[in-house]
Amino acid sequence: MSKRTPLETCVRDTLEQYFKDLRGTEPHSMHEMVMHAVERPLLDVVMQHAEGNQSKAAEWLGINRNTLRRKLLDHKLIKP
């Protein structure tokens, strides 16, 4: 078994706490919830390190620049 990264450990711990906080209630739309929670800070930090250069950020993320722009707009990280 491979060693867990700090990021994976953080995600696992947070999800375990989420299930504890539910106190037996069944979760709903977890994938969407997690992706939304992770995507915004990911985009924000990458854009900061790319100094606002969307082409560079898209390359680092491995996504199309237009996709990045749409996601930045969706998360209100840029203005239309």
C-alpha positions as CSV (number, residue, x, y, z in Angstrom):
1,M,0.0,0.0,0.0
2,S,1.4,3.4,-0.9
3,K,1.9,6.1,1.6
4,R,-0.8,8.7,1.8
5,T,0.0,12.3,0.9
6,P,-0.8,15.0,3.4
7,L,-3.6,16.2,1.1
8,E,-5.2,12.8,0.9
9,T,-4.9,12.5,4.7
10,C,-6.6,15.9,5.1
11,V,-9.4,15.0,2.7
12,R,-10.0,11.6,4.4
13,D,-10.0,13.1,7.9
14,T,-12.4,15.8,6.8
15,L,-14.8,13.3,5.2
16,E,-14.7,11.1,8.3
17,Q,-15.6,14.2,10.4
18,Y,-18.4,15.0,7.9
19,F,-19.9,11.5,8.4
20,K,-19.6,11.9,12.2
21,D,-21.4,15.3,12.0
22,L,-24.2,13.7,10.0
23,R,-25.0,11.5,13.0
24,G,-26.5,8.7,10.9
25,T,-28.3,10.9,8.4
26,E,-27.5,9.8,4.9
27,P,-25.4,12.2,2.8
28,H,-26.6,13.8,-0.4
29,S,-24.6,15.0,-3.5
30,M,-21.2,14.4,-1.8
31,H,-19.3,14.5,-5.1
32,E,-20.6,17.9,-6.0
33,M,-20.0,19.2,-2.5
34,V,-16.4,18.0,-2.3
35,M,-15.6,19.1,-5.9
36,H,-17.0,22.6,-5.2
37,A,-15.2,22.9,-1.9
38,V,-11.8,21.8,-3.4
39,E,-12.1,23.5,-6.8
40,R,-12.4,27.1,-5.7
41,P,-9.3,27.2,-3.5
42,L,-7.4,25.2,-6.1
43,L,-8.2,27.7,-8.8
44,D,-7.5,30.6,-6.6
45,V,-4.1,29.4,-5.4
46,V,-3.0,28.4,-8.9
47,M,-4.1,31.7,-10.4
48,Q,-2.1,33.5,-7.7
49,H,1.0,31.5,-8.5
50,A,0.5,32.0,-12.2
51,E,0.2,35.7,-11.5
52,G,-3.2,35.9,-13.2
53,N,-2.0,34.2,-16.4
54,Q,-4.9,32.0,-17.4
55,S,-3.0,30.2,-20.1
56,K,-0.2,29.3,-17.7
57,A,-2.7,28.3,-15.0
58,A,-4.7,26.1,-17.5
59,E,-1.5,24.4,-18.5
60,W,-0.5,23.7,-14.9
61,L,-4.0,22.3,-14.2
62,G,-4.1,20.2,-17.3
63,I,-7.3,21.8,-18.6
64,N,-8.3,23.9,-21.6
65,R,-8.0,27.7,-21.1
66,N,-11.7,28.2,-21.9
67,T,-12.6,25.6,-19.3
68,L,-10.5,27.4,-16.8
69,R,-12.1,30.7,-17.6
70,R,-15.6,29.2,-17.2
71,K,-14.7,27.7,-13.8
72,L,-13.2,31.1,-12.7
73,L,-16.4,32.8,-13.7
74,D,-18.5,30.1,-12.0
75,H,-16.6,30.6,-8.7
76,K,-16.6,34.4,-9.1
77,L,-12.8,34.5,-9.1
78,I,-12.9,36.8,-12.2
79,K,-15.5,39.2,-13.6
80,P,-17.2,38.7,-16.9
